[in-house]
């Protein structure tokens, strides 16, 4: 396929019913740590914070992290609640440190997030743009505000904001008009951000989940990889965000997938069957995971673009119609380049 024809087909993907799935790859592209960096940080910082019994378990887990990766290690040996609490705290600590650096760049106008640029090219449905992420950071929320859009996280309030999706939705209502017997509501354009694995600004207060944007010396509500992830995913507020995410997936008429590896069972029960059922899907990532590659190779409804090289020349490897081709000297897999080449021609 000629590059011009490919760009035209990619442009047509950005229409009604689009739901966006965001994985760690997009945050890593902005400077946040990936799973490998988190695993290294845990290796350096976890042991001094552990009790004697947890040190023994960590001594067994630590070598597995080095050889098999963080998620595989935590799946092989279930951490105790106290060990899990330390892992969560140290994971959040590293991400929050790096997130602060990125936010500083954004605030001082040294950086524009890729997602901010993308939002300007997405249709704004009256119910909001649905974005689902397995990430803990707040870059999507910041990107939306930088694009002059509202952000619906299902929480209401600035200090210890409570989980109340109805109040959150109504807070974006700007006008109520009565025409005959019909009532019409006008809402501010907004992004609905669903985070089934939690967020750095989620805490517990008096037994209930709350949202506070600052850093507190308290446990954050995030779900790290491992056996306990499945148990924790059915607790509040994770359960409500997961339900809303799955509902958005079920209603979508097409998907945009950014830096996500299709390795999360909380989403895969809904997402993968819909893609296999023929929902048009566009994947952009630096490296396709095994699961993502299989989808691209076996389903003609999937277009996937990843980094590639041929003959010493870097570029993009494009999977389309269950075949693949190489585009030299054009990193179309990177969202910044994609926006410039496809959405801002």
Buried (B, 14 or more C-beta within 10 A) or exposed (E): BEEEEBBEBBEEBBEEBBBBBBBBBBBBBBEBBEBEBBBBBBBEBBBEBBEEEBBEBBEEBBEBBEEBBBBEBBBEBBBBEBBBBBBBBBBBBBBBEBBEEBBEBBEEEEBBBBBBBBBEEBEBBEEBBBBBBBBBBBBBBBBBBBBEBBBBBBBBBEEBBBBBBEBBBEBBEEEEEEEEEEEEEEBBBBBBBBBBBBBBBBBEEEEEBBBBEEBEEEEBBBBBBBEBBEEBBEEEBBBBBBEBBBEBBEEBEBBBBBBBBBBBEBBEEBBBEBBBEEBBBBBBBBBBBEBBBBBBBEBEBBBBBBBBEEEEEEBBBBBBEEEBEBBEEBBBBBBBBBBEBBBEE
